């Protein structure tokens, strides 16, 4: 059972009362509210994009026990408590697959996400396919999209919210031009906290 702090509830009421009219559905609005609460920025409403049915598919997968793979320890830490108090999903950082072996010309995070996806997807087929959370590394997102071209499976959801300037917009555009279930914050904005907030909003809806 999740007991929200009164200040959090007051913040959500404030956010709802100040949102401009939009076409987001119930679940999408829940994600939007958490992202605005985390970022303190109402302009997120104009940057947030969902593929059709992304939230519904993700919640179904979470209820079935889909693991959550993150690009950073920070994102994983921000999700673990909510996962424990809701549907009990495992939350694993790409760091679990870091080692001193040949990185195949990839950044460590891109390598970790690739190896993590291969291992977790082979053990969790169908509706339990992993949810991938990218809040920091555009290279991890770009490499993930490349390896998915030859994968028999697709993630239940990709959170595409890397932050920064080099390669960030390109990675998000690549995701937006795909057919994978996704939630994306356009522009250079994003970060581990925002990516985790999106997942936490969905986890709250599993109970």
Secondary structure, 3 states (H helix, E strand, C coil): CCCCCHHHHHHHHHHHHHCCCCCCCHHHHHHHHHHHHHHCCHHHHHCEEECCCHHHHHHHHHHHCCCEEECCHHHHHHHHHHHHHCCCCCEEEHHHHCCCCCCCCCCHHHHHHHHHHHHHHHHCCHHHCCEEEECCCHHHHHHHHHHHCCCCCCCCEEEECCCCCCCHHHHHHHHHCCCCCEEEECCCCCCHHHHHHHHHHHHHCCC
